[in-house]
Amino acid sequence: MPLTGYLILSALLFGMGVTGVLLRRNLVVIIMSVELMLNAANLALVAFSRFLPGHDGQVLAFLVIAIAAAEAAVGLALIVHIARQRGTVDVDDLTLLKG
C-alpha cells in the first residue's frame, strides 16, 4: 500500500473525529472523537516513518499515545464528576464555566 493510501485513511479518520466534536453534544462522544483525531495523527506519523528514511515517527506516535491516555483519564474523571454533580453530560445543559 502506498503512502498516499495511509494518508487518505488518516485524513478520513481525522475528518470523522472533527465531525464528532462539532456535531455531538455528549461529552463522552466528544472525548472519543478527540481520541479518533489523535489516532489519525498517529497513523500519519507511523506511515511517514515507514516510507521516509531518516524520520522516526514511531517515537512521536508513542508520545502522542501517552498524551492521549493522560487526556482520556483526566477527561473521563471530569465527566464522571460533572455527571454526579449535575446529573447530565449533555454539553448544552452544562453552564459550569459561565460567568
N, C-alpha and C positions, 0 to 999 in steps of 0.2 A: 504494500500500500504506500503510495507516495505521500510526501509531507503535506501537500495540499488537502488530501483526504482527512488527515488528522486535524488540520487547522479548520476545515469546514465543520467537522464534527464538534470541535471546541467552540466555534462561533455559534453553532446551533444550540449547544448546551448553555452557553452564556446568555444567549437571547431568551431561552426558556426561563432562566433564572431572573433576568431583568423583568420579564413579563410577570412572573410570580410576585416579585417585590412590588411592582407598580399596581397590579390589579387586585391582589388579595388583601383582606382585612384581618386575617387571623395571624397573630404573632408567630405561632408555631410554623405556619406555612411560609411566612416571610423569612424566618431563620433558615428553613430548609432551602429556600430559593437562594439565599446568600451562600449557603454551602454548595449548591449546584454551580454557582458562578465561580467559587474558589476551585472546585474540581475541574471546571473548564479551563481555568488558568493553569492548573497542574498538568492537564493533558497537553496543552500547548508547550509548556516548559519541557516536559519529557520528550515530546516529539522533536523540538528543536535540538535537544541534547543528543538525540539519536542520529539526526540527519546532518547536523552541522558539527564538524570536527573542532575540538578545542573549547566547546561550550559545555559547562557542567550544569545543565538544567535540573538534574536529579537532586542536587543539593538544595537548590531553590525550591523544588517541589516538596522536599521533606520539610523545609522551613514553613512553607505555606500550609502543609498538613498540620504541623504543630500549632500554628496560629489559628487554624480553623477549629481544631479540637478545643483550644482555650476559649475561642469565641462561642462555640456551641455550649460549653459548660457554663460560662457566665450568662449567656443569653437564656438558656433554659432555666437557670436558677432565678433570674429576674422574672421570667414568665410565670414560674410557679409561685413566686412571692406576690406578683400582681394578681394572679388568678385567685389566690387565697384571700387577698385583701379586698379586691373589687368584685370578684365573682364572675369575671369575664376576661377573655383575652382578645376581644374584638377591638381593633385599633380605633374605630370611630367612637367607642364608648369610653375610652381612656382619656382623661383630661389631667393626668398626673403632672405634666410639665407645663400646664397652662398657668399664666400669671394671675 
